[in-house]
Structure formats: C-alpha cells, structure tokens
Amino acid sequence: MAPELAFEDFAPGRVFDLGTVVVDREEMVAFARRFDPQPFHVDEQAGKESVFGALAASGWFTAGLWMRTYVDAVLTRAAALGSPGGEEIAWPAPVFAGDELRASMEVVEARVSRSRPTMGLVKLRGWMHRGDEVVFRSTFTGMFGTRERVAPS
C-alpha cells in the first residue's frame, strides 16, 4: 500500500498539528535514571532546590515525546527515508510531570535531491508548547520519497 504522504506533500509553509501528550512522571523519571541522571531529573528535593523549582524532565525526554508525536502523526503515513541530522535543538523552558504539551511541525524548505531525484530533502522545524510557552524546538532535515519513487510508472 502506497504511503499517504510523499515529498510533494511537504510544501514550505505547511504546518502539521502533531497532537498533544501529557508528561507521565514515572516515564519521565525512569528515562532520566537510565539516560540523564542529573539530580534535578531524578530526585524531588534536588528538583525543588534547582533553578527549575521542581523535578524537571530531561530535555532528551522532551525530544523523545516530540519524536513520538511526529512518528504517529506523520512518519507512519509518509514515504519516510530517514534523516541526515539537524541544525538546532533547544529547550527554552523546563517541562514537568503532568504538563500537557502540544506538538507541531512546520516545513521550512523542500528540494529534490540532485544525486537521487526520487528523494526529497525537507527542512523541518518542530515545536512543543505548554500553553503559549515554547518548551522544545528543533530544526532538522527529513528525507522523503517522491511520488515517482512511491508508485513508479
């Protein structure tokens, strides 16, 4: 079955609503214990005494939450071919257990690959918001098959 989204569907300016996620405390702490065991991510009291004022999620956990929304809302429906990397990742505000985060993604640029004309390179900017406050942003390149690649004649 052909994917619903191909390179041609990623026009600059298009915004994808990726949905919302509520931060689960147990998941947040389990992730931090395994991958980012800084005291303010794993210990309630250390979090209270930190610049965050409470137990805060690891930025990498927040990035993982965004990635999950991107996979669920876009990549599972797309002719996705991976990513060569990105240019920016930022956590301008802390994330806490119980926060409801809204995820989105904007297409910044899109071009067909010169060396592989059945593949497009798409510069994407991802966001997560808690209300009006940005808690995560990332700019990266996604690779997507063209309609020709998905359904050759």
C-alpha positions as CSV (number, residue, x, y, z in Angstrom):
1,M,0.0,0.0,0.0
2,A,1.4,3.4,-1.0
3,P,2.1,5.9,1.7
4,E,-0.4,8.8,2.0
5,L,2.4,11.5,2.2
6,A,5.2,11.8,-0.2
7,F,7.8,14.5,-0.8
8,E,5.4,16.6,-2.8
9,D,3.1,17.0,0.3
10,F,5.8,18.8,2.2
11,A,5.4,22.3,0.7
12,P,7.2,25.2,2.5
13,G,4.9,26.9,5.0
14,R,2.8,23.8,5.6
15,V,2.2,23.2,9.3
16,F,1.4,19.8,10.8
17,D,-0.5,19.5,14.1
18,L,1.1,16.5,15.8
19,G,-1.3,16.3,18.7
20,T,-0.8,16.5,22.4
21,V,0.9,14.5,25.1
22,V,0.7,14.6,28.9
23,V,4.0,14.1,30.7
24,D,3.9,11.0,32.8
25,R,6.0,11.3,36.0
26,E,7.1,7.6,36.1
27,E,8.2,7.6,32.5
28,M,10.0,10.9,32.9
29,V,11.9,9.7,36.0
30,A,12.6,6.3,34.5
31,F,14.1,7.9,31.4
32,A,16.2,10.2,33.5
33,R,17.5,7.4,35.7
34,R,18.6,5.5,32.6
35,F,19.9,8.2,30.3
36,D,20.2,11.6,32.1
37,P,20.6,11.0,35.9
38,Q,21.2,14.6,36.9
39,P,19.8,15.2,40.4
40,F,17.1,17.6,39.3
41,H,15.7,15.0,36.9
42,V,15.6,12.1,39.4
43,D,15.2,13.5,42.9
44,E,12.2,15.5,44.0
45,Q,14.1,17.5,46.6
46,A,17.0,18.2,44.3
47,G,14.5,19.4,41.7
48,K,12.9,21.8,44.3
49,E,16.3,23.2,45.1
50,S,17.4,23.6,41.5
51,V,16.8,26.6,39.1
52,F,13.7,24.7,37.9
53,G,12.0,24.8,41.3
54,A,10.6,21.3,40.9
55,L,11.5,17.9,39.4
56,A,12.1,18.6,35.7
57,A,12.1,16.4,32.7
58,S,15.3,15.8,30.8
59,G,15.4,17.7,27.6
60,W,16.2,14.5,25.8
61,F,13.0,13.0,27.2
62,T,11.1,16.0,25.9
63,A,12.7,15.5,22.5
64,G,11.6,11.9,22.6
65,L,8.0,12.9,23.4
66,W,8.1,15.2,20.3
67,M,9.6,12.5,18.2
68,R,6.8,10.1,19.2
69,T,4.1,12.6,18.1
70,Y,6.0,13.1,14.8
71,V,6.2,9.4,14.1
72,D,2.5,8.8,15.0
73,A,1.1,11.8,13.1
74,V,3.4,12.0,10.0
75,L,6.1,9.3,9.6
76,T,3.8,6.3,9.8
77,R,1.8,7.8,6.9
78,A,4.8,9.0,4.8
79,A,7.4,7.7,2.4
80,A,10.0,8.5,5.1
81,L,13.6,7.6,4.3
82,G,15.3,8.8,7.5
83,S,17.2,11.9,8.4
84,P,20.8,13.0,7.9
85,G,20.6,15.2,11.0
86,G,19.7,18.7,12.2
87,E,20.9,22.2,12.9
88,E,19.2,23.1,16.2
89,I,17.7,21.6,19.3
90,A,16.6,23.8,22.2
91,W,14.7,23.5,25.4
92,P,13.8,27.2,26.2
93,A,11.6,26.3,29.2
94,P,11.5,23.3,31.6
95,V,8.9,20.5,31.4
96,F,7.3,19.0,34.5
97,A,5.2,15.9,35.3
98,G,1.6,16.4,34.4
99,D,2.3,19.1,31.7
100,E,0.1,18.9,28.6
101,L,2.3,19.6,25.6
102,R,1.1,20.4,22.1
103,A,3.4,19.4,19.3
104,S,3.6,20.8,15.8
105,M,5.9,20.9,12.8
106,E,6.5,23.4,10.0
107,V,8.0,22.8,6.6
108,V,10.7,25.4,6.2
109,E,12.3,24.3,2.8
110,A,12.0,21.5,0.4
111,R,14.0,20.4,-2.6
112,V,14.6,17.3,-4.7
113,S,17.9,15.6,-4.2
114,R,20.4,16.3,-7.0
115,S,22.0,12.9,-6.7
116,R,18.8,10.9,-6.0
117,P,15.9,12.6,-7.9
118,T,13.3,10.2,-6.4
119,M,14.1,11.6,-3.0
120,G,13.3,15.0,-1.5
121,L,15.1,16.8,1.3
122,V,12.8,18.7,3.6
123,K,14.0,21.2,6.3
124,L,11.6,20.9,9.2
125,R,11.1,22.9,12.4
126,G,9.5,21.0,15.3
127,W,7.8,22.7,18.3
128,M,6.3,21.7,21.6
129,H,4.3,24.2,23.6
130,R,2.8,24.3,27.1
131,G,0.0,26.8,26.6
132,D,1.7,29.7,24.7
133,E,5.2,28.9,26.1
134,V,7.7,27.1,23.8
135,V,9.3,24.2,25.7
136,F,11.1,22.5,22.8
137,R,12.2,23.4,19.3
138,S,14.3,21.6,16.7
139,T,15.3,22.2,13.1
140,F,16.4,19.2,11.1
141,T,16.2,17.6,7.6
142,G,13.9,14.8,6.7
143,M,14.2,12.6,3.6
144,F,11.0,11.5,1.8
145,G,10.4,9.6,-1.3
146,T,8.8,11.4,-4.3
147,R,5.5,10.2,-5.8
148,E,7.6,8.6,-8.6
149,R,9.6,6.6,-6.1
150,V,6.4,5.5,-4.2
151,A,4.5,4.5,-7.3
152,P,6.8,4.2,-10.3
153,S,5.0,4.1,-13.7
